């Protein structure tokens, strides 16, 4: 045909040209099929004991999809109302938490306990205060919450964008002052255990002696390596962990990671804190320089923890500098 001769294109050439295009197209659509899709945050409370529930959050960092709710929460149902342990990171996620609570109980959330000063522990307070809940936290965390609350909002803004709308710094309405505070909430005994914090100055644990369940807040990380920030103190953290061991709980709901046992909490958090303080304390005493001390720390027992390669050198560095100041 004249047109075919003019273009010098026959059927064989056309097929040869199509093959690479076809390969690219197949690869492209295959990639679309396996590419991870975004999922809206879904809060679901699962039972861990009679009338005691836990939400297990994402163990990754803060994202738009998880709405910075990358931490665990608790819900305790009493005849007079429900206790929420930690209120989430935003006003909007707090609403989802309340909706999730209504799926397991018709009791209103009457009390909220903030277990620490990280955003996902308390920046949802505004929603529950507007619903009339009493919000409690330890007084040792007040200065930290006042200082870092606005900082955390600014840090989360580029990540959460519209999902942070409506979120404000709303402090607890009741500050606890004792190392151990016993509360009678609707006929259920609740103890708030505080030993000067750890991950943050206000870190506390919520102990339910009738069921043997403890919500540790950021005192315990399992499955993923614990995190530290400028206000973290490993000395106080270890004291908090020793208070947990003294409780000898049946069920441990950690701040991060799956619902677990005391044995795993000891393996993933307690032993790491002890190893860091032992090694860095000896290094400081011997005059070993920071770089050598960090590089010589044996992290082999903790390699099973998520993010260990990124975080462990930073934890070692932080602990050395802390012990140098002690």
N, C-alpha and C positions, 0 to 999 in steps of 0.2 A: 504493500500500500504506500502511496506517495507520502502520506503523513508520517507513517512509521519510518520510512527511509529518511525523511527530513530530520526526524528527531533521533535517529540511530538508536531507537529503543525497541527491542523485541521482548517477547514474553519472558525469556530466560533472564534478560537484564533487569526487567521489572521485579522479578522474584528476588534477584540478588540484592536489589536496593531495598526491598521490603523487609528482608530478614533482620538486619540490625535494628530497624525501627520497631519491628514486632518484638524483638528481645527486650528493648528498652521499655516498651509499653507493658509487657508482661511483668517485668521487674518492678515497674512503678506501681501497678495495681496490686501486685503481691505485697509490696511494702505497705500500701494503704491498709491491706487486710490485717497485717500483724502489728502495725503501729499502735502503741498504747493510746486508748481513747480517754478523754477527760471524764471523770465521774464526779457528780455533785456529792457533797458531804451528806452522809446518812448516819445518824446517831441511833444506835440500837443498844439498849441496856439488856445484858444477859445475866441470868441468876447465878450467884456464887454461893448462896446460903439462903435459908428461908427469909424472905422479905429484904434481902440484900442483893444488889445488882451492881454490875460494873460495865462501863463502856471502855473498850480498849481502842485507843487511838492509833493513828499512823505512827510508825517508827522512823519515818523519814523526816526531812526538814519541813519548815512552814511553806505551804504552797497556796495558790489561789483556790485550788480544788479542795484541800483539806481545811481551809479557812483558819489555819494556824492551830487547829485542834489536834495537834500531834502529841497527845498526852491522854492518860486515863482519867476517868471520872467515876464517882460512886453515887449510888442512890440507896437510901435506907427508908423503908416504909414503916411508919408507926400508926397506931390507932388514931393519933391526933394530927397527922400530917406527914409529909416526906422531908427527909434531910438530903440535900444535894451536897456532894463533896466535890468542890471546884466548879466554877461557873463558865468556863470556856474563855476564849480570847476576844470575842466580839459580841455586840448586842444581838446581831443576827444569828450567830451560832448558838447563843443562849436561848433564843426562841426555839431553835431546833432541839436543843437539849430538853426544854420544857415539853415540847410535843412528844419526844421520845419517852419522857417520864409518864405522860398521860396514857401511853399505850400499855403500860404495866400497872398503873394505879390511878384511881380517881382522886386520891388524896392530893391536895395542893402542896407545892413546895413551900414549907413554912420556914425552913432554916437552910442556910448555906454556910459551909465552912471552907474558907480559902486555905489550902495547905502550904502556900508559899507565894513568892513574889514574881514568878514568871507569868507572862501574859496569859497563857492558857489556864492558869489557876484562878484568875480573878477579874480580868477585864470584861467579862460578861455580867459583872455585878449589877450594872445599871438596869438590866432587864428585870432581874429578880427583886431588886429593891422597889421597882415600880409596881411589882405584884404584891408588895407588902411583906416580903421575907426578911427575917432577921439574918444579917450577914456577920459571920465571926471569923477572926483570924488572931494570931498571936501578936501581941504588942511589939515584940522585937522586930517584926517585919514592917512596922508602920513607916519609918523613915525611908526604907528601901522602896516601898510601894509608892510613896509620895514622889521620890526622886526619879525612879525608873519608869513609872507608869507613862508619863508623857514621852519619854525616850522610846519605849516599846511601841507606842502608837505611831510615832514617826518612822521607826524602823520597819514596821509592818505595812505602812501605807503603800509603798510601791509594789508590794507583793499582793496584798488583799484588795486594793483599789476599792471598788464599789461595795465589796462585802464587809468593809470596815465602817461603812456609813452608820451613824447613830451611836457609835461606840465612844464612850467618855470614861475618864478616870473616876470611878466611884469607889470610895474606900469602904471597908467594913463598917457596920454600925455598932459593933461590939468588939472591944479588944480584950483578949484573954491575957493574963499576966503570970499565971503559975506554970511551973514546969509540967504539971499534970493537972488538967482541969476535968472534973467529972461533971457531965451534963445529963439531966433526965429529960429526954425529948420524947414526949408522948408515951412515957412509960418504958422507953428503951434506954438502957445505960450506954452512954457514949463518952469515951475519954479522949481528950486531945493531949497528945504527948509531944513536948517540945524540949529540945536540948541545945539551944542556941543556933539552930539552923544547920547549915551545911552548904547545899547548892545555892540557897539564898538565906538571908538572916531569919526570915520568918518560917522556915520549913518546919512543919509539924506533921504528925501522924494521927489518924483517926482510928481508934481501937474500939472494937465491939466485943466486949468480953463474953456476952451471952452466946455469940455464934463463933467466936474464935477467929474473926476476920479482921484484918488490919489494912487500911488504906494508907500507904506510906508517903504519898506525894513524891517529891523528887529525892527523898532519902534513898530510894531503891530504883535502880535501872536493871532490867534483865533483857537478854537477847541483843540489845545494842549497848555500846559502851556509854558510860555516864559522861555527862558534859559539865564543864566548868566555865565560869565567867568571872569577871573581876571581883564580884562580891562573894564568891565561893570560898569556904574555909574547910579544908580537909580535916583539921583537928576537931571542929565542932561536928562535922559530918560523921566522923567515926564515932563520936559520942552518941549521936542520934541513932546510928546503926546498932550500937551496943544496947541502947534502950529497946530497940526492936527485938533483939535477941532475947532480952529479959522477958518480953511478953510471950515468947514461944507460941506464935500464932499458928492456927491450923491452915489458914488461907492467907496468902499475901497478894494484895492487889498493888502492884508497883506503880510508880509514877509513869513509867514507860515500859512497854513489853507485856507479854501475856500474863494472865493471872497464874500464880505459881506457888511455890513452897518456900519456907525459910531457907532450906538447903540451897536452892538455886539463887536466892537473894544473896546468900553468903558467898557463893561461888562467883557471881557476876558483879557484885558491888562491894561487899565487905572485904573479901580477900584482895580486891584491887586497891581499895583505899589503904589497907594495912601494908601491902607491898610497896605502894608509892611512898608512904610515910617512912617506912623502915629504910628503904634504899636511899631516899633523898636526905633523910636525917643523918645517915652514916656519911653520905657524900659531903654534906655541909660541915659535919664535925671534923672530917678529914681534910677539909679545904680543897676538895675536888671541884674543878671548875664546872660551870653549868652545862656546857656542851658535852663534856665527857660524862657527867652524871646522867644526862638524858639518854645519850647513846648507849650507855652500859646497862640501862634498865632492862630486865628480862621480861618481855611481854608475852612470852610463849603461852602461859596458862590462860591468856585472855584472847587468843586469836580467833576463838569462835564467835566473838561479839561483833556485831555489825558496826562498821565505820572505825574499827580499831586502828587501821593504818593511818587515818587522817587525825584522829583525836588523841591517840596515846602519847605521841611526843608533846602535844600541847598540855596534857594533864601532868606529865612529868615535869615540864618546864614550870607550870603554875605551882606545883607542890614544892619544888626546890626553892623558888622565890619566897613562898609563904614560910617555909621552915627556916629560911635564912633570916626572916624578920622576927621569928619567935624568940 
